Amino acid sequence: MLSRHFSHLFYEPKQSLQDADREPASVFDIMFHIALLSLIPSVCTYIASVHLGWNFGVEDRYFVPADKALNISLATFILLNAGVYGLGYGICWLAKTFDITPSPVHCLELAVFTSLPLFLSGLIALYPVLHVDVSVGILAVAASVYLLYVGVPIFMHIPEDKGFMYSTWVVTIGLVAIVTLLAASIFFMDLIGAI
């Protein structure tokens, strides 16, 4: 089960990732954890938008109507799931460049581990102050990139210097994916009339 590796991922990342590599998770377990983790930012953002109100540094808090916030949260949930699956696919797709043939499930498992800090940073939405949330988000991105650089050599069974290059390519794919998902989310929210 993936969650037992999550418990010590932040204070022993290398050991945790090595343990996860030795005991691969099942497809169902990975899918369950992706869906469960995607709920964290989706639900927390809904609660903050409807019940707590966002503080953008101006006098009044900004509230979003419940129906629009529900649409935004649903879109967030779908896009977060798609993002993790896309990252897993990108990790597998790049493996051919480095003459490796990992299991797609193993690649997806690595994507879940590297995405964990980003999912957990969704909890900060319950304190809806923009500059605080952005600061925590930047720290979560840094932690995710660190876990990727540590995890790729372990999960792909390659030397660290080769893993560094592999990880850099995955980060590049991740940046392109983030821009694509942001554009898709704006299009989707405009389509459903949430903006």
TIVO-679867 format. One line per field, with one value per residue: residue number from 1; x, y, z of N, C-alpha, C, CB in turn. Coordinates in pm, whole numbers. Each point is the difference from the previous one (the first is absolute). Glycine has a CB too. Example, Ala and Ser with C-alpha at 12.3 -4.5 7.8 and 13.67 -1.06 7.14 Angstrom:
seq: c(1;2) $
n_c1: c(1319;154) $
n_c2: c(-569;222) $
n_c3: c(780;-197) $
ca_c1: c(-89;82) $
ca_c2: c(119;119) $
ca_c3: c(0;6) $
c_c1: c(90;-77) $
c_c2: c(120;109) $
c_c3: c(0;73) $
cb_c1: c(-189;118) $
cb_c2: c(-117;-63) $
cb_c3: c(125;-215) $
***
This chain:
seq: c(1;2;3;4;5;6;7;8;9;10;11;12;13;14;15;16;17;18;19;20;21;22;23;24;25;26;27;28;29;30;31;32;33;34;35;36;37;38;39;40;41;42;43;44;45;46;47;48;49;50;51;52;53;54;55;56;57;58;59;60;61;62;63;64;65;66;67;68;69;70;71;72;73;74;75;76;77;78;79;80;81;82;83;84;85;86;87;88;89;90;91;92;93;94;95;96;97;98;99;100;101;102;103;104;105;106;107;108;109;110;111;112;113;114;115;116;117;118;119;120;121;122;123;124;125;126;127;128;129;130;131;132;133;134;135;136;137;138;139;140;141;142;143;144;145;146;147;148;149;150;151;152;153;154;155;156;157;158;159;160;161;162;163;164;165;166;167;168;169;170;171;172;173;174;175;176;177;178;179;180;181;182;183;184;185;186;187;188;189;190;191;192;193;194;195) $
n_c1: c(85;152;-49;286;143;-166;172;275;-98;131;253;99;-29;184;-192;-253;132;108;-294;-113;218;-95;-315;-55;-236;-162;-4;-149;232;-2;-307;-2;212;-140;-262;143;158;-259;-134;245;-81;-311;-52;181;-153;-286;84;109;-262;-211;129;226;-104;253;128;29;138;-333;-103;-79;128;-7;-287;71;-339;44;10;300;104;-114;164;269;-24;-38;259;175;-74;93;283;95;-52;164;257;40;-36;219;222;-37;46;273;126;-54;120;287;23;74;232;130;-15;-299;-185;-104;-215;-145;29;278;-123;-226;210;148;-277;-48;280;-40;-301;101;58;-263;-185;106;-51;-327;59;42;-325;-27;154;-239;326;8;249;-78;-40;277;163;-121;59;310;9;-143;220;230;-134;-25;306;85;-168;135;288;-77;-147;206;200;-248;-149;249;164;176;276;-144;80;-273;-166;93;-131;-268;-57;30;-234;-194;31;-92;-265;-68;1;-198;-203;-20;-84;-224;-141;-20;-149;-204;-86;-76;-178;-161;-84;-112;-185;-147;-37;295;33) $
n_c2: c(-118;216;11;-151;233;243;-69;98;209;202;-177;-191;202;-248;-180;59;-96;-279;-80;54;-193;-249;34;40;145;-238;181;34;170;213;53;61;228;156;29;97;235;125;49;205;213;-85;77;258;148;-54;139;259;56;-8;119;224;206;-57;185;129;140;100;76;-281;-275;-3;-157;-174;50;-261;7;100;-206;-247;89;17;-294;-133;135;-105;-297;7;123;-207;-242;132;41;-303;-97;209;-107;-296;85;145;-260;-166;214;-8;-329;62;195;-247;-265;-4;-244;210;-216;238;-78;156;266;11;-20;263;158;-59;116;272;57;-20;307;36;-144;169;285;-89;73;304;-12;24;301;146;149;9;-22;-293;-123;94;-130;-284;8;31;-252;-183;61;-89;-280;-69;41;-192;-238;28;-34;-263;-147;-9;-188;-167;-62;-68;-227;320;12;195;60;-123;155;287;-62;-110;268;184;-155;28;319;11;-154;201;252;-129;-71;301;105;-221;71;313;-60;-196;218;220;-206;-84;290;76;-258;80;338;-30;305) $
n_c3: c(0;-207;310;59;-191;153;264;-131;-275;217;119;-262;-320;10;168;-175;-268;121;89;-289;-137;175;-76;-368;166;-115;-252;276;128;-230;9;311;-24;-241;170;262;-129;-148;298;69;-202;-4;293;17;-235;131;265;-140;-165;236;261;-42;-218;-197;242;-334;299;31;270;-69;80;-323;119;-263;7;188;-316;-15;218;-170;-255;161;114;-284;-114;243;-57;-296;51;228;-193;-226;187;61;-298;-104;197;-100;-297;72;128;-263;-195;135;-27;-308;108;165;-243;214;-109;291;-4;-193;312;13;-124;220;242;-98;-6;309;82;-152;126;321;-20;-179;210;241;-149;24;315;-114;-94;333;-51;-256;64;-355;179;119;-284;-115;242;-42;-317;49;193;-218;-222;197;55;-310;-55;241;-114;-289;117;171;-243;-237;150;120;-263;-195;202;-60;154;200;-304;-105;228;-114;-277;120;151;-255;-147;251;3;-304;60;239;-185;-204;235;101;-281;-32;272;-63;-267;141;216;-218;-157;257;88;-290;1;264;-75;202;-133) $
ca_c1: c(-85;81;-7;103;123;-21;21;138;53;52;122;93;-51;72;-35;-142;-12;61;-97;-111;50;9;-135;-88;-142;-91;-64;-116;52;47;-116;-71;75;-7;-133;-10;85;-56;-110;48;-10;-133;-95;46;-25;-145;-34;56;-68;-141;-29;98;28;142;57;96;72;-89;-85;-98;31;-70;-71;-47;-127;19;-8;122;112;-10;51;146;58;-9;102;130;15;24;130;106;13;60;139;83;9;83;138;41;21;121;115;17;34;141;87;58;116;109;11;-57;-138;-69;-143;-80;-51;112;13;-112;28;97;-74;-77;92;50;-113;-54;6;-95;-134;-11;-2;-139;-56;20;-115;-90;42;-4;72;69;146;38;-25;100;128;-3;1;138;74;-47;61;141;5;-34;115;103;-38;19;143;41;-74;23;104;-42;-107;40;120;107;94;-51;26;-99;-128;-11;-45;-136;-87;-11;-96;-133;-40;-39;-133;-92;-29;-89;-130;-65;-51;-113;-112;-54;-79;-120;-91;-63;-97;-108;-80;-73;-103;-111;-50;42;76) $
ca_c2: c(118;121;94;-28;66;144;46;45;54;135;7;-99;-19;-102;-130;-24;-31;-132;-98;-5;-65;-144;-54;77;6;-49;104;49;80;127;77;43;109;120;59;50;118;109;59;95;140;29;25;114;123;24;52;136;92;19;25;83;119;21;129;40;117;116;9;-107;-134;-34;-127;-53;-72;-144;-77;23;-62;-145;-24;20;-112;-120;15;-17;-143;-70;41;-54;-142;-5;43;-107;-105;55;-3;-141;-34;70;-70;-124;37;40;-114;-51;83;-43;-146;-69;-45;-18;-30;123;14;52;142;70;4;109;126;24;43;136;94;4;132;92;-33;37;146;41;25;140;77;25;131;63;127;-27;-4;-118;-117;-2;-36;-144;-67;2;-100;-133;-27;-31;-135;-96;-10;-73;-142;-53;-21;-113;-121;-54;-103;-117;-72;-40;-83;58;79;132;101;-22;34;145;44;-54;82;133;-13;-17;132;76;-51;46;143;9;-53;99;107;-58;-17;132;44;-85;36;127;-32;-78;87;90;-80;-27;127;21;125) $
ca_c3: c(0;-16;114;103;-46;13;137;23;-125;15;80;-55;-135;-76;56;-30;-142;-20;50;-96;-122;27;17;-90;33;-104;-81;75;111;-57;-45;121;63;-86;18;138;14;-81;75;101;-45;-55;110;80;-78;4;132;11;-93;32;141;69;-79;-31;34;-102;47;-4;118;17;-48;-124;6;-128;19;20;-124;-78;72;-22;-135;3;75;-84;-105;66;28;-128;-54;85;-37;-134;12;54;-102;-107;46;-5;-141;-44;56;-81;-138;-1;31;-126;-30;86;-18;115;-23;129;-2;8;137;79;-37;61;143;18;-18;123;106;-23;7;137;66;-63;49;141;12;-16;133;37;-50;113;49;-134;-17;-125;7;78;-85;-108;61;28;-130;-53;78;-42;-131;26;59;-106;-90;74;2;-135;-23;83;-35;-135;-3;78;-67;-135;14;-82;81;38;-102;-106;62;5;-133;-15;84;-61;-109;60;50;-119;-38;103;-21;-117;42;86;-87;-75;93;32;-116;-7;109;-36;-105;59;87;-88;-65;93;50;139;13) $
c_c1: c(89;6;104;134;-11;44;143;66;69;125;103;-38;68;-38;-144;-19;63;-93;-116;42;6;-136;-97;-148;-83;-61;-117;44;45;-118;-79;70;-1;-135;-13;82;-53;-117;47;-7;-139;-98;43;-24;-149;-40;49;-78;-143;-20;97;28;149;42;110;77;-82;-94;-89;53;-85;-60;-46;-133;22;-3;124;122;-1;52;152;68;-4;103;139;28;35;138;117;24;69;148;92;14;88;148;55;27;128;127;27;44;147;95;65;126;123;19;-43;-141;-70;-147;-77;-57;109;21;-110;20;101;-70;-82;91;49;-111;-51;13;-99;-143;-18;-1;-141;-68;11;-114;-101;39;11;56;97;151;51;-15;102;137;8;2;140;86;-39;57;146;14;-30;117;112;-31;16;148;55;-62;31;113;-41;-102;40;125;111;95;-54;27;-97;-139;-22;-53;-144;-99;-20;-98;-142;-52;-46;-138;-104;-37;-93;-140;-75;-60;-122;-122;-60;-85;-129;-99;-70;-107;-121;-89;-80;-115;-118;-53;38;73;-94) $
c_c2: c(124;86;-30;60;151;50;48;58;135;8;-106;-28;-113;-140;-37;-40;-136;-111;-16;-69;-151;-66;78;-11;-57;118;61;92;137;88;54;120;127;69;62;127;119;67;109;144;37;37;123;133;33;63;144;98;31;48;95;131;23;141;32;125;128;-10;-122;-133;-28;-139;-39;-70;-152;-80;18;-64;-151;-37;13;-115;-129;5;-20;-147;-77;33;-49;-148;-13;38;-110;-114;46;0;-142;-45;65;-67;-128;32;38;-117;-56;77;-47;-152;-79;-45;-25;-36;132;24;60;149;82;11;111;135;33;50;143;105;18;136;101;-28;44;150;55;27;146;89;27;127;89;142;-22;-11;-120;-125;-12;-42;-149;-79;-5;-102;-142;-39;-38;-141;-106;-20;-77;-150;-64;-30;-115;-131;-61;-103;-128;-83;-51;-88;44;77;141;108;-12;37;150;53;-43;89;139;-1;-16;133;87;-43;48;147;21;-48;101;114;-49;-15;134;54;-80;37;132;-23;-71;86;100;-72;-25;128;31;133;119) $
c_c3: c(0;125;106;-40;12;137;26;-126;20;87;-39;-145;-77;48;-34;-146;-32;48;-98;-129;19;10;-89;40;-115;-75;76;114;-49;-42;119;64;-84;20;139;19;-80;71;96;-51;-52;110;81;-73;-2;133;15;-86;42;144;70;-71;-15;35;-102;40;-9;120;21;-51;-123;14;-139;27;0;-130;-87;67;-16;-139;-6;71;-80;-112;57;25;-128;-55;84;-30;-135;5;51;-101;-117;38;-2;-142;-52;51;-81;-142;-11;21;-126;-38;78;-2;123;-37;134;-22;5;141;90;-29;65;151;33;-14;124;111;-21;10;142;68;-60;47;145;20;-22;133;41;-53;112;76;-125;-6;-115;15;81;-86;-113;54;29;-130;-61;74;-40;-136;18;58;-104;-96;69;1;-137;-26;84;-52;-135;-3;74;-78;-139;0;-95;90;25;-105;-118;51;9;-134;-26;76;-58;-116;53;54;-117;-48;100;-15;-118;37;87;-83;-78;90;41;-114;-11;109;-28;-107;59;87;-82;-67;91;64;143;19;-10) $
cb_c1: c(-185;-59;-242;-120;43;-190;-176;17;-180;-231;-137;38;-54;190;164;-64;2;228;64;-93;133;213;52;166;40;-50;69;-126;71;211;-13;-80;144;154;-95;-35;195;71;-122;151;241;46;-52;174;203;-37;12;225;141;-56;-98;101;-213;-12;-55;-147;208;14;4;-182;61;156;-75;238;-123;-102;-249;-99;-4;-198;-217;-33;-70;-245;-150;-24;-164;-246;-112;-58;-208;-223;-84;-75;-230;-192;-44;-133;-249;-130;-51;-176;-236;-71;-145;-229;-153;-44;186;140;67;156;38;-58;-156;108;105;-153;-47;185;-10;-164;71;178;-62;58;241;150;-7;114;238;-8;58;248;32;-38;127;-196;-22;-183;2;-71;-242;-127;15;-128;-234;-25;15;-211;-159;47;-70;-241;-63;42;-160;-201;22;22;-173;-82;170;44;-162;-101;-145;-154;192;34;242;142;15;189;236;91;76;236;179;56;163;241;103;97;223;196;93;160;232;161;104;198;212;137;147;212;186;145;170;208;175;98;-184;16;204) $
cb_c2: c(-124;-4;26;-212;-191;-15;-160;-173;-121;80;91;-104;240;161;37;165;246;102;58;210;205;42;-70;-38;202;-208;-118;-209;-210;-113;-142;-236;-170;-107;-168;-235;-151;-120;-216;-178;-11;-157;-246;-148;-49;-196;-233;-97;-89;-178;-223;-207;99;-171;-31;-102;-111;18;243;169;-80;146;46;-29;191;27;22;215;188;-10;85;249;110;-18;158;225;21;5;200;168;-54;55;229;60;-83;141;201;-43;-20;211;93;-111;79;221;-54;-66;194;199;43;136;-103;164;-224;-31;-197;-228;-65;-83;-248;-147;-42;-180;-238;-97;-66;-239;-44;17;-196;-211;9;-131;-234;-39;-102;-247;-95;-139;67;117;250;113;19;181;229;42;76;244;163;35;161;244;95;68;218;203;48;129;243;154;90;216;183;127;140;211;-191;16;-133;-65;1;-185;-210;11;-14;-237;-128;49;-103;-240;-18;25;-203;-169;56;-36;-233;-57;99;-121;-211;44;66;-185;-124;124;-15;-202;-27;133;-107;-225;-28;-247;-109) $
cb_c3: c(122;-238;-44;61;-157;-162;70;178;-122;-31;185;230;-1;-37;186;177;-53;25;236;98;-56;119;238;-184;147;136;-212;-58;119;-78;-207;36;110;-170;-160;79;35;-206;-19;92;-55;-189;12;105;-141;-155;96;45;-181;-166;2;86;78;-183;249;-172;-69;-256;-31;-21;234;-136;237;-93;-110;225;8;-85;165;155;-94;-2;213;52;-124;107;190;-48;-97;178;130;-103;40;233;67;-72;144;204;-33;-4;230;138;-36;84;196;-77;-47;144;-159;165;-222;107;114;-241;-34;-2;-218;-182;15;-88;-246;-66;28;-146;-230;16;50;-200;-157;58;-79;-208;62;0;-227;19;207;-42;249;-114;-20;214;55;-123;99;214;-34;-61;190;131;-111;38;221;18;-113;144;184;-80;-52;199;139;-94;-13;213;127;-84;70;-201;-94;235;68;-100;130;168;-83;-25;198;68;-143;59;192;-65;-109;150;97;-155;-11;186;-18;-150;82;145;-118;-97;161;57;-169;-6;182;-37;-136;43;-155;27;-97) $
***
